[in-house]
Amino acid sequence: MISMKISELLERKAKICNKIAGIGKMRRGTLNEYYHTSTLKDGTVKKRGPFYNITYSGENGKTVSKSVAKQDIERIRQETINYKTFRELSDEYADICEKITVLSQSEDEAKKN
């Protein structure tokens, strides 16, 4: 019964590897939309935008923000989504590997007894 569980986990592990291999381009960070507001002399508020930037952790853990041109918004949005998908899959991969290790040790101990 334990072997069946391990085989299922190994199958899922292989599927995750295939999904990760198919991700393609990715980028760390968050794409943000923001607006500039200014108050005119007559008291009306003028809102300009939207503008976009990408924020991510740079060297030494410092937060970095860079402007994004309008023609690059959808590409960068997809790249950040791809990175989030990669992180979720790699976390699941690590969990599965850990479960396989624990189950294998249990199976080895059962064989010794």
Stockholm file with secondary structure:
# STOCKHOLM 1.0

chainA/1-113         MISMKISELLERKAKICNKIAGIGKMRRGTLNEYYHTSTLKDGTVKKRGPFYNITYSGENGKTVSKSVAKQDIERIRQETINYKTFRELSDEYADICEKITVLSQSEDEAKKN
#=GR chainA/1-113 SS CHHHHHHHHHHHHHHHHHHHHTCCCCCCSEEEEEEEEEECTTSCEEEEEEEEEEEEECGGGCEEEEEECGGGHHHHHHHHHHHHHHHHHHHHHHHHHHHHHHHHHHHHHHHHC
#=GC SS_cons         CHHHHHHHHHHHHHHHHHHHHTCCCCCCSEEEEEEEEEECTTSCEEEEEEEEEEEEECGGGCEEEEEECGGGHHHHHHHHHHHHHHHHHHHHHHHHHHHHHHHHHHHHHHHHC
//
